Amino acid sequence: MKRKSILVLALVATITLSGCSQPTPQVNNNPTQEQQNNDEEPDEAENVKADEDKEAKAPALSSIEMDRLIRNAGKDYEDYLKGGMEYDKYETTKSTGGILNEITNFIGGSPQDAATATAEAPMAEESCETETAMAYEESCAEDYSADYDMAPSMDEPVIWDTESYKNVTESGFTSVSTQPFSTFGADTDTAVYSNLRRKILGVDYDYYGYGIDNDAIRVEEMINYFKYDYKDPEKGEKIGVTTTLNPCPWNEDTLLLKIGLKTEEAIPEKGSNIVFLIDTSGSMYDFDKLPLVQDAFKTLTDSLDENDRVSIVTYAGSSEVVAEGVKGSDHKKIKNYIDQLEAGGSTNGSQGIITAYEIAEKNFIDGGNNRVILATDGDLNVGTTSEAGLIDLIEKEKETGVMFSCLGFGTGNYQDDKMEALADHGNGNYAYIDCPDEAERVLKKELWSTIYTVAKDTKFQVEFNPENVKGYRLIGYENRAMAAEDFADDTKDGGEIGSNQCVTVLYEIVPTDSAMDMPKVESKYQDKKEEEAKAPEGELLTVNIRYKEPEASESVLKEYPVSYDMLQDKMDDDTSWACGVAQFGMLMRDSDNKGTTTYDSVYDRLKTLSGVTDDISKLQFLYMVKKVSEDPSKYVVE
């Protein structure tokens, strides 16, 4: 029997008995993580501890020890996902069984008879329609999963998947003779990376882990997920910029340019006015949705003080103001409001956004940090639901001066395209929370990077010198491309960058003496004389960056020339890591530009870099690379 049919069967019974809303389970999203993961290695936990002791005394681990450390980091994450799926199985089986028993007692006969009877009862559909005319399948079928005794096995791929991603067409090489300017808006979103981690490491535990669409992979977000040791801004400056130039490791005919931007570290002196906008619709019932949202916002709450104000707005079939203007120091009160939230009903996100901005404006702090933080799976089905309609809505609301952040949750029905559009057009940023550790990273360790903007409408424009460069390729940022003339136009949006945040940009550059051919355009009027290719010298390009102060309307221009004498044969560790992440992204997308890159070459190079052994995110990334390398067809959509 199809899973979708089973869902409807069980949920008709749910609605008949108790309407469309049930308390959301308070799942423990911090299960004890065991280092011992299989029978073949019973002493793995002891080995890891021994390895850590060795690390404190020795400069590096052996290759075998490093492999073990990487494997343990990845398996801890897999154990979390496995535990969550087993929790959902237990809860839904228990809920469905209890419902059928109650109906059996009411009408007589077996639970099977009860299920059949309730599935045929017209009063069930009428019950759902009183909640919302458009919400039968969303508010009911998404409220509870199917009875797992009847559902397909975990190894059996689900038939339907409603996840949605904006099309990404990879950039190719561009000739400098026809287009010397490369212009795009900054991007600090990281959602793609953590979503990709969930899909790769959850492939054995998740109904939806059966192939990763190319459009779900935006290379720049993968690179920008990680922190880098870039130059700090000079005193009185908002940004510091680091540039490096090296031979490209996957293409012998090109050079690799890295541009690293880092903002000043700052916190809002006048406090923060924050509205938690939380999706409590039926689709948010799963362990990795509303329960994880609750944990995430409670983590954020711990960092607030008496200068801050918190409001809570929820939305399902309609919006509701749960709390308004609560002092940030009243942690217990805020957490109590969060704990009381329940999942049920349809998803009128547009109404929730309007209400949240109204509350934010009402509690506006002049000179402070005013922000709406949306937590949702993005599955909007009531009110304004189209991407274009949501863009119009958020562009009107951003004129209030209130910033916007999107936090994505869940899988299977995840609407990444809508989340990205809201963040891009709402002067905001976008992260995906796949586990409690990610919630802590985004909303505690990097809180002010996430919710406090120090440079808004940030844009890059790289001007290439045709005397030394004949072609280039920007790696990623396809959805951020801008016209060259928009760079100096302060009415055109760029990207927002938070406190102490890094932005990394990679270019492949084709120097004039490269054997790589670049397409040319014949001109009737320009000089057609063929010149002999010569080695570049002097300036290759200039990096131009514009940004605005948070409350300013005019941009500041900064220029950073890059010359050929900056070329270094060996990449520094930051560049090597960013390069490796980009290579992995190109492999996952089966890019035409991946060159000689292989999964093994990426893994072997990155695991030797400094700073990897004590960074759980980097260890998990290497585990992802290793896992995909074992059977790429399991993950990559052909």
N, C-alpha and C positions, 0 to 999 in steps of 0.2 A: 504493500500500500504506500502511496506517495506520502512524504512527510507533511506536505502542505495540507493534504486531506485529513491526516491524523490530527494536525493542529486544530483545524476547524471543528472536528468531531469533539475533541476534549473541551474546547473552549466554549462551544455552545452550552455545554453543561455548566461551565463556570458562570456564564452570564445569567443563565436561568436561575441559578441559586442566589447569586450575590451581586449582580450588576457587573460593571466593567472595571472595577478597581479593587486591588488587593494590596495589603502591605508588602512593600519590597523587602526581601530577606536581607538581614544584616550579615552579609557574608564576610568572613575573615579573609581579607585580601592580602594578608601577610603570613602565609603558611610557613611553618618551619622548613627551611631549606636544608636538605640533607646532602652532604658531599658524596656519601656512598650511594651510587646509582645502579650498580649491577653486580651480579654474582662473580664475574670474572675478576673484578678489582675490589675485593672486600676492604682493603686498607687505603682506599683512595683519600678519605678524609685525613688520615694520619699523614699520607704522602704530601697532600697539599700544605698541611701545617709545617711539615719538614721543609717543603720547598720555600715557604714564606720565610722561615728562619734562615735558610741559606741565602735568600735574596737580600736580607738585611746585612749579610756579611760579604757577599760576592757581588761583583758588578753586573752579572748577567746570569740567567738560567741557561741550562743546556737546552738543545732543541727538543729533546724528549720531555723534559720538565715543562717547557713552555707549552708543548702540545697538550699536556695533562691539565695545566692551568686553564687553557682555552676551553678544553672540553668540559671541565667542571663548571665554568661560568655559563656556558651555553645550556648545559643540562639543568642547572638550577632554574633557568628561565623556562625551559620546557616542563619541568616539574610543576611550576606555578600554573601554567596553562592546563596541564593535565588535571591538576587538582581542581581548577575552576570548572572544567567541563564535567568532572565527576560530581561536583557540587550541584551544578544545574541538573544533571541527570537525577540525582537523589531528590532534589526539591520538586522537579516537575512530576516525577513518578509518584512521589508522595501526594502531591496536590491532586493529580488526576485520579489516583486511586481513591482518595477521600471523597472526591466529588461523585464518582460513580457509586460508591457505597451509600452515600446519602440519597442519591436518586433511587437506588435499588430499594432502600427502606421505604421510600415514598410511594413507588409505583408497583413494587413487588417484582419478582423475577431475578434473573442473574444480572451482574454488572454489564455483560455484553448486551442484554436486552435494554438495560438502562441507557447505554451509549447510543443504541439504535433509536430508541424512543426520543431521546433529547435531540439527536441530530435531525430528527424529522419535525420537531416541535416548532411551529411558526412563531410562537411567543418569544423564542430566544432571539430571533432577528429583530423583532420589535423592541426588545429590551436594549439591544445595542443601538438601535436607531434613536432612542431617547437620549443617548449620550451625544451622538452626532450622526447626521444622515450619511456622512461619507466615510465612517470609521469602522465598519464591520470587520473587515479583514485586518486593519491595522491595530485597532484597539483590542480586538479579541485574539486573533491568531498570533499576534506578537506578544500578548501578555504572558502566555504560557507556552513552553515548548511541548512537543508531542510526548506521549507516553513512550519512554525509551525501550520498553519491552517490545513495542510494535514498530519502532522506527528503524531505519536502515542502520547498519553497523557503522562504527566510526571510520572504517576504512572505505566506506562506500560514498562517493561524491554525491552531494546534493544536486538535484536536477535544476533548481532555480537559484539565481543570484542577482540581486538588484543593486549591487555596488555600482557607483558611477564616478567616472574620472574624466576630466577635460582632456581633449586630444593634445598630445605633445608630438610635434614633428621635429626630429633632431636637426640642429643646425649643421650645415655643411661648410665647406671652405668658401671664403669670399675673396675676390680679387681687390687688392688695394687700389688698382688703377681705376676701378669703377665705383668703389665704395670705401673711402679711407676712414670713415667714422663708424664705430660700433657703439651703439647707445642702448642702455637698458636701465631699469629701475632696480634698486637693491632688494634683496630678498633674505629675510632672516627666518622664514618659516622652516620648521623641521619635521612637519607631520609625515612626509613621505617616508623618512627613514624608520621611525618607530612603527609605522604601519607595515613597512616591508619586513621588519624584524618579526612582527607578529605573524605575518603570512609565511615566512620561511621557517621559523622555529615552531610554529603551530601547525605545520602541515600534517602531522600525525594525530593531532588532537582536536582539530577544528573542521567542521563540515565544509568550510569555504576555502580550505587550503589546497586547491587543485590546479594551480596555475596562476601566474602573476602577469596581468596585462601590462604592456609597455607603458600605457598612459598612467599607471600607478607608480612609475619610476621617474622622478625629476632629480637629475644628478646634483644640481646645486643644493637642494635641500638635504641630500645625503652628506655632502661635503660640509655644509654649515651646521650639521648636528654636533660636530666635535669642536672642542676648544683648541685654540692655537696660541703660541707664544709670540704674538705680534707686538710691534712697537707701541708703547703707550702714547697718548696724545701729549704734546708739550703743554706747559702751563698756559692756561687761557684758551686752549684749543679744545674742540669737541672730538676730533678724530686724529688718530695716528695711522700712518700708512707704511706698509712693508711691501717691497717688490723683490722678486727673485727671478733669475733667468737660468735655465738649465737645458741640456739636450733632452728631448722628449723620449721617455723610456720605451714607448711602443711604436715610434715612428722615427727612423733615423734621418729623415729628410726635414724634420721640423724641430723647433725649439719650444720649450714649455715656459710660459710666463705665468707667474703667480702674483696676484694682487691681494694683499691682506689688510683689511681695515679693522681697526679697533676703536671703540668709543670710550669716552671718559666714564669713570665709575661715579655714579651719583644716586642719591635717594631724594624723594620729594620732601622738601623741608616743611611744607605747609600741610602735609598729610595727604591721604588718599580717600577718595569717594568711589567705592567699588560696588557695582551691582552684580551679584551672582545671578545669571539668567540660566535656569536649569530646565532642561527637557525632562518632563515626568510622564511622557506618553507611554503607551503600552509597549512600544518597541524597546524601551529602556530597561526592561525587566532583568535581563541576563546579568551574570556575575561581573562581567567586564564593562557594564554600562552604569546604571544608577548607583549600585553599591560602590563602584570604583569612583564615580563622580563625588559621592559623599566623602569618601576618604580623601580625595584630592582637595576639596574645598576646606576640609578640616585641617589639612596640612597647611594650606595657605593662611588660614585663620591664626595659626600659631605665630605667624610673623607680624601680625598687626598690633598696633598700640592705641593709646587714647587719642591720638591725633587723627586716626582713621575712622571712616564711617562705612558700614556694610548694610546693604539692602539685599533682599532675596526675592526674586521674581521667578515663578514657575509657569510652565505652559504645557497644556495637553490639548483638549478641545478648545480651551480658552486660557487666558493668562490670569494669574493670581499673585497679588503682592503678599508674600509670607512674612516679610520683615522689612522695616524701613529705618534707615539712619541709626542703626545700632552702633554703639561705640566699639571700635576695633579691639579694645582691651577686654571687652566682655566676651571672652572666648567661650565660656560655658554656655551662655545664652545663644550665641551664634551656632554652636555645634548642636545644641538641642533642636533648633529650627531645622538644621540640615538632616539630623537623624529621623525626623518625623516625615520626611518626604516619601511618597509612594508612587509607584508606576501604574498608569492606567489611562486609557483614552486615546484619542487621535492626536495629531501633531500640528497645531496652529502656531508655527514658529514666528511668522510675521507679526502676529498680534503680540507675542511675547517680546519681540524686539522693540516694538513701539512703546509698550508699557515700561520696559527697562530703561529706555532713553528718557521717558517722562520722569521716572524716579531719579535718574542720574542728574537731570537738569534741576530738579527740585532741591537736591542736596549738593549742588555744584559748589566746589571749593575754588575760589579765584586764586590762580597761581599754583594750585595743587594738581594732583594726579587724579583725573576723572576718567573712569573706564567702566565699560560693560564687558563682562567675561561670560561668553556663551559656552555651555557644555551640552553636547548633543551628538547623536549619530547622524544628524543632518537629514533624516528621513521625514521631510515636511510633506503633509498631504492635505492640509486644510488652509484656507486663506491664500496668501500669495505664495506660490510654490515653485514657479519657474526661476531659473537663474537670472534672467533679464529683469524680472519683477523684483527679485531680492536685491539686485544691484541698484535699481532705482530707489528702493526703500532705504538702503544703507547709506547711499550718497546724500540723500536728504538729511538723514539723522546725523551724519558726521559734522554737518555745519554747526551743530551745537557746541563743538569743541570737545566733545566726549570721545575718547579713544575706544578701540574695540579689539577684543581678543577672542579667538575661537579655540576651543578645546574639543577635539574629536574623540569619540569612544565607540567601541564595539566593532562588529564585523558582520558580513553577510548582506546588510542593507545600507552600508555606509555610503554617504553621499559626499565624497571628497570634493567634487567640482563646486558644489554650493558653498561648502565651508571655505574653500580657497577664494571664491568670488567675494564672499562677505568680508573676509580679512583684507583682501587686496583693495577693495573699494571703500572700506570703512576705517581707513587709517589705522590698520591693526596688524596682528600677526596670528600665526596659526600653528598649533602643535597637536599631536595625537598622543593620547595617554593609553598605553597598552598594558600597564602594570603599575603597582604601587611605587616601585623605584623611579619610574618615569614621572609620576606625579610629584615625587619629592624633588627630582631634578628640575622640573619646570616651575614648580610653585614654592620651592624652598631654597635650594642651592642657587638657582638662577632666577629668583623671583623678580628682582628689579629689571633684569634683562627682558623678562616676559611682560611685565606690566607697567614699566616706566620708560617712555620714549625720551631720548635725549637729542636725536637727529631725525627729523621727519622729511618726507619727500626727497629722500636721498637718491641720486642718479649717478650713473657712471657714463662717461663718454671717452673711449680710447681712440686717439687719432694716430694713425700709422703713417710713417714716413715712407713714401714710395721709392725713395732712393735706396732704402735698405731692406724693405719688406715688400714682398709681392703678394702675399696672401695671409689669411688668418682664419681661425675658427674659435668662436666662443663656446666653451663647454657648459651646457645647461643654460638656464635663464631664458628658455624659449618663450615662456609665458610672460616675460617681463620686457620683451623687446619694445623699443620706442623709435620713433622717427628722429633723425639727427637734429632737426629743428626744434624738437620738443625739449631738448636738454636745457636750453636757456629760457624756456617758457615756464615761468613760475606757477602758471595755472594748471600745468600738467602734473599729475601725481607721480611721485616716486615711491620708495619704500621706507618704512619706519624702522629705526634701529634703536634698541634699548640700551640701558646702562651696562657698561663693561661688556659689550657684545662684539663678537667677531663676524666679519663677512669675508668669505674667500671667493676669489674669481680666478679661473684658469683659462688661458688661451693657448692654442697651438698656433705657432707663428712660422710662416714659410719665408726664410730670408732670401735675399736676391740671388745668392749663390747656390741655393738648393736645387737638387736634381728634379724636384717635384714640379710638374707642369701645372700652371694656373691658367684658366680660360681667359682669353683676351677679347676685347671688343674693338673692332676696327673703326677708326674715326676718319671722316673726310677732311677734317680741319686740323687735327693734331698731328704732330711730327711722327712719321711712320718709320723713322730711321731705327734700325735694330742696333741696340747697344750690347756689347759683350757683358755677360754676367760677372759681377765683381763681388768680393767679400764685403759685407756691410761694415761700416765704421761710423762712429758718432751716434746720434740719437736714432733709436728704432721707432720710438713712439712716445706719446705723452698721455698719462692717465689723468683725466679731468674728473673731478668729483664735485657735485653740488649738493647742498643740504640746507635745511632751515632749522633755526632754533624752534623748540616746541610751540611757542606762541607767536612766531614771526611769520610774515607773509612774503618776505624777500629772501632769496637763497644766498648762500656764501659759496664762492668758487675756490677750489684748491687744485693746483697743478703739480704733477709728479712725473718728470721726464725719466725715461728708461733708455740707457745707452748700451751698445754692444759690449763694451768692456766690463759690464756687470756679469757676463756669462761665466758660470761656474760648472765644472765638469760633474761634481757630486752634489746631489740634492741634500738640503738640510732635512732633519727628521719631520718637521712640520710639512714641508713641501712634499716629501715622500709619502706621508700619510694621506694628505689631501689627494695626491695623485692616485694612490692605491684605491681610495674610495671611488674616485671618478672611473677608474678602470673597471672596478666591479660593477658599477652602474652601466657602463657601456657593454660589458659582457651580458648582463641581465637583459638589456634591451637588444642584444645581438646587433650592436651598432656597426655600420659600414666603416666606421673610423677607429675600431678597436685595435687595428694593426696586429702586432705580435703578442698582445696581452693574453695571458692564460690565468685561470683561477689559481693554479699552483704557484705561478711566479708572483702574483699579488700576495698570497698567503706567506710564502717563504721570505719575501722582502720585508713585509710589515711586521712580522712577529719578532724581528731582530731590532726594531727601533726602540729608543729610550722612551720611558713613560708608559709603556704598554702594560707591564706586569701589574701595576697598581691602579689601572683604569678599567673598571668592569665593563664600561661601554665598548671600549676598544677590544677587549677580550671576547665579548659577545659578537662583535662584528667579524672577528677572525673565525669564530665558530660558524657564523653564517656563510662565510666564504668557503670554508672547508666542507660544510654540509652540502651546499649547492654543487660544489665541484665533484662530489661523489655520484650525482645523478642530475645533471642540469635539466633534463627533460621533465623532471618531476615538478619543477618550479617555473620554467620559462614557457610561455605560450607561443607556439609556433604559428 
